[in-house]
Every structure is written in C-alpha cells, then in structure tokens.
C-alpha cells in the first residue's frame, strides 16, 4: 500500500458554530501502481481526503501514512518538501493557476523551487510539456493565449515536472470537449503504465468503467465502498442514490434483465456482452 | 414552418479564417434541435449571429418572419432566450429571486406583478424553495436552472442553450437535460441546444452536425448519428446505442437503429 489511511477525521472550523465534520474516521488504502477512482456526491469529502495525501490539510483525528511518511493529528509535520514532491496534486480547473510569462517558465517554476538549476529545470520542463503533447513551438508563448484544454495541459505539465510518484487529480476532465477529455485520460493511463500511482476524483462513472482499477466511494464523510472496479459495478445498484449517474452499459444491462434475455451480467465489455447474448440465443 | 431561417451566412473573427462558411440551416417551429461539433466548429458562433451579437459578412437570417437588421434586432432579441456555459458567470443577483428579477426590472415590468412571475418560473424549474438562497449555496445544476428561469421569464419563443451542461457533474447535467425536455414537451417552445453531448443529441428531434464552419449533415438523430465513419472523422463520440448496434452486428444479430431500450425489444 502506498497510502494507508487510519481512522482519519477532519473537522472544518472546530470549536465554532461552523464546525463541520468533512471526514469521519475514514480507514482506507491505495495500492501502489493502481489507478484509483474516488467517487461520491458533491460534499461527500472527496477533495478533503485527497488534500491530506500531500499534507495540504492535516488530520484533526487519526492518521495516514503516505509512502512511509506518517502524518498524525495533533502532531506538527516536519520536512514536508519530499512529500510535496512525491505527491503531485492537480486541482479542479488548474488552468486558472497559470501565471508566468511563458509556458516554459510556468512549468520550470516547480523544479526551480525544489532546487533544480536553470538548465535542469528547463530540461525537465521540456520533457513534461512533451509528455502532455505540447511541442517546442509552445515554449515561448504566453499561457494565457491558449485554449482551455491546452492551458490545462500546461498546468498538468507543471505538476509532472516534479516527477511525482503519486499523481492526484481532482476532476481533471471537467469542462473539456470529448476529444480533449479522451486524450487527457489517455495521458493518465500512459503515466499509470509507467508506474505512477493515479488517484482521480471523478463524477463520471464512464471514466471509472474505462480507466480505473480500484474504486473508493465516499458518502457524507465515510467510506461506503472500497474494492476493485469489477466488484464496484457488479455490486447491486451501489451507485444509485449517491449523486452518480449510471453509465449506459449498466442501463443496457437493466433493459436486458427486464426482458429476461440471457447474457453474461458480469462483464463490463460491450463486445463480450454482445457475444454472450448471441450464445444465450443459441441455447434457447 | 421554420421559426429561424439561416441562408448562406459567413462570418470571420479575424478576416482571414472563416468561423462560419456559407452556412444554411432551418429551425422548425416547436422542435428540439441540437447542434453538435467539436470545439471551434462554429456552433456557438451561430447562436451569437442569430441574436445579432456578431454581424455576418454575407447571407441572411430571418427569425419568426423578421429579417435580422438594425431595425429589428431588439424585437428579435425579445423572442430569444439564451443560457450560456459557465453557471458562475451568468448569476448576477445576490439571491435566486434577485437573479430572476434582473431581466424583469430591465424590461420595466410592474413591481406588483414581479413576484408572481418570479415564483411561477422558479417553480417551472423546480427552484421554488431556493428563492432566498445565495449563489454560493447552490450547485452548478441549480444555478443553470435559475439561468433558464431568468430566460423563460422574458417569455421567449426560442430558447438557445450554448453548452449549458458542459461544466456540470452528471447529476446536474441530467437535471438540466430533463428540465429542457420537459419544457419542450409542455410548452412546445423551440429549443436549440448547442452541445458536445452526443447522448443528448440522440434524444432531440433534429440534429445538425458542424465541422470547420460548415454544416456536414442534418436530420433525425437516429439517421444522422448512425454514421460511425462521419462521427469518427470529426472526432465526436459515438452514441452508446450505436456502439451496441455494431457490437450485436459483429456477432450476427441485426436490430434496427433506435433507442437502447428499443433495440433490446428487438432481441
């Protein structure tokens, strides 16, 4: 386990009239090398949970261990820098955080902060921009004149430039068009294949279906499901009533069931499902 | 009968590249029309031309029998309600009530009548209980519903939604899509929805497919969106129902192109 969360609680504005428990004794874990989706309705505690992963917020109760580093309640965390480098956190709409004059400088900002020399930072920045599909013609342009999807790529390159072991993404495809969204997801899948652990907050169960290996579902600050993607989709109707919308494949399954058609109701692959319908027809 | 007739319009933002190139389309009265296409295909530019926010370099636009020109532009705008993409950019009131009142005040509606109108449209979009809420207390889907209520309170004949659901989570998206569908069924208002969401287009009466400033194809979505090669060539998603049809075809089962539920009926 690369992240282990033990009875973690987090309370906003404790001891005040606004006190609010965003997380209540959450125990869960994230496997090294996994592509873990964190899902749940707005306000369920998803963003608060992932902000603990690089100690942007620290627990008010319980603890967590991130790649060997323990962070506990009521204990000041020392030497945060290595952790911040190890865990890259990409917020929602990260394109609003671009600020440098040129794209290259914007991506170099992180490595320079972590002590790289100008030349090292430039090399890393170029490699990261390359990784997100932006070639040298972009280096000297202003980040502000790009399209929304391109800006987001620059922002993500800025995080990749820290060469994080764990990449945490808060709804990375919100507001992108289908093509932009698909190529963004392909990038994360690619990073995952080259051993980066991916933790992704999403509302889109299609993304969970197509890309995730594991799922953690939160509801009102508590974990209500954790396990493999297959188990998640095959557990009965767990996604209903948690502010999530069924992917069309599950919609199809319920239509098929309603008509008493014989098919493999465990597969998440459309072609396999079609084949199983054909086989069912042969037996009838 | 067409409520909007667009004949051979062209438009350029920079005088070199055409954002719209000789586009003609006709929006039938009372229909739910979707316009699909990827970013930069010209679909939002059309909406801005219809209400005279952008001026076309050639061609003609006729809205409800009136040719769009300086003389008619105000009257045409009063017939068209618009809802944009970003829920936060178009919420101007300090509460839901104030936000819906904004348009009414601008139109000098008698303050005595205003409360009744606000309540009627807040209820039409299911936001009656939120009239005194501030925008920070609302979800994205709720804010978009308030934007729709504001547009409806002007009693438009045509409602244009410009990617109104693209920044919402799936639940917000479903809320707004259901509301639009319901409005269309109940009021027979003409709806033009500019969207990336191929599943939404699949449910409309007529779909126009745009690419590089031109209309590639239009017609009933079950026919237009059944062309896998066309959709792939312009990088649009394939509707799930079509994927299912092809998956069945590859194992030797033929079903007619219709809704997902309809295809299951044929198995």
Interface residues (C-beta under 8 A of the other chain):
Chain A: X41 X42 X147 X149 X174 X175 X177 X178 X179 X180 X203 X204 X205 X243 X244 X245 X248 X249 X251 X252 X255 X256 X258 X259 X261 X270 X271 X273 X274 X275 X277 X278 X281
Chain B: X38 X39 X139 X166 X167 X169 X170 X171 X173 X174 X196 X198 X199 X235 X236 X237 X240 X241 X243 X244 X247 X248 X250 X251 X252 X253 X260 X261 X264 X265 X267
